[in-house]
Structure formats: C-alpha cells, structure tokens
C-alpha cells in the first residue's frame, strides 16, 4: 500500500510540475511573439514599407519548436545528459528538427491562413543559411545546462536515501560542575531558562549549559517537537490541547504542565500528534 501511495504521489508531483512548466513556457512564448510583432511593426514604419499582421504573426512560429524541445528535454531521464555522444549530437539533431518543423509549419499554416503559400524548400534553405547557428547555440546551452543539473544528483521519490542520524536515548548534560545523564523517555518538556536550558522530568528539572537548538539536534524529531521558540515537548507526554481562538493553542502535558503552542509550529505539531495517535 505504501508503494501504491508513493507512486500516486509521484504522479501528482509530475502533473503539478508539468502544468507549471507549460504555464511558464506559454507565458514566455506569448511575450516573445508580442515583442517580435512590435519589432516588425516599428521597423515597417521606420523603413516605410507595408506591414501585415498575419504574415508577421506567421513567422513568429519560429519560437514554437524551442518550446517543444524544452518540454521533451526536461522529461528525458538524467542519465541521457551524462553521455558524451548525447551532449554533442543532441544540439545538432534539435537544430535540424527545428529547421524542418519551422519550414513545415510555415508551409501548412500559410496554405490555411493566407492567399499565397510559402514553399517548404525556400523557407528551409533561408532559415538554414541565416539562423541555423542561432538555433545551435540555444540548443547547446539548453543541453549543457541540463547536463550540469543532472550531475547534481537525483533523489528517488519512491526510495529516498537512508538518513544517518545520531539521535540519543540518553542525554549527557553539564550543569555547573556536575555532569549527569537524563533518559529521553522521561523528559516531559524542555524550555529556556537564561542562560541555561531547563529539562523537565516528572517532579524535577535540570539546568543544562547548552542552547535549545543544540539540544534539539540530539533529540528524535518523531518524539520531540518545538512548539514555541523557547519550548520543546515530548509528544508522548501530551494529554490534550485546546485552541486560544487566535491561532495559538494551550498544550496540557501528563505531568500537569500547561504550555503555549505558537501558531508558527501548530501545523507540524498536529501532523506529529495525529500520526502518533494513529
């Protein structure tokens, strides 16, 4: 069941990222087309020749293959980008495909939208002669960036790497000139008592010469959770909690302590205590 849930979550993650990518690419394409149209319009006014919106818009289709290529490249496995022949050949292949797709789209769309048709071969030759190096540079940059990104390393959603932890069952603390040991299971809560940290057990407490953050790093986060910037509690010792109707809560512990749960930490607290109760 956990594997099925992980796969479902992975699909959701891919879908969300895919939709976000498509929105970004569509917005980028829209901006590029608009700027290209404005450039053509002002150029026609300055040089005093006729301007046709339909033809100008038609040739802005040159940006579309870049969008297709970006979508395809971002969906390829990272292993592809670690192979030398791929890094060298892919920009060349993408440039050739770009030229073919661009000329083909111009031919087809002009046949549908305009009174005259732009022939495939002249458009292909013109684009290859004038712009092929631009496409090659863009695709080389895209592949190189993805190659660098692939070397950062990937994290599997289904099987995350094991995390090395040094959480302690017994704390050795220094209080004044004394060094004592405290069983973590017997701790109810920990709070700041400047310049010390107070560790509360049933009916007694100890003052430790350390910081709350340093102590928190030694404790198991599935048991101990911060509920305030100055308070950490043992989730197993929680008796109940009640809202203050302002986003904060009062947390009652089994030893009778009443502590404040700040709204900043309430989400993590509820998640942990609900998991513990289940």
Buried (B, 14 or more C-beta within 10 A) or exposed (E): EEEEEBEEEEEEEEEEEEEEBEEEBEEBBEEBBEEBBEEBEEEBEEEEEEBEEEBBBBBBBBBBBBBBBBEEBBEEEBEBBEEEEBBEEBBBEBBBBBBBBBBBBBBBBBEEEEEEBBEBEEBBEEBBEEBBEEBBEBBBEBBEEBBEEBEEEEEEEEEEEEEEEEEEEEBEBEBEEEEEEBEBEBBBBBBBEEEBBBBBBEEEBBBBEBEBEEBBEBBBBEBBBBBBEBBBBBBBBBEEBEEEEEEBBEBBBEEEBEBEBBEEBBEEBEEBBEEEEE
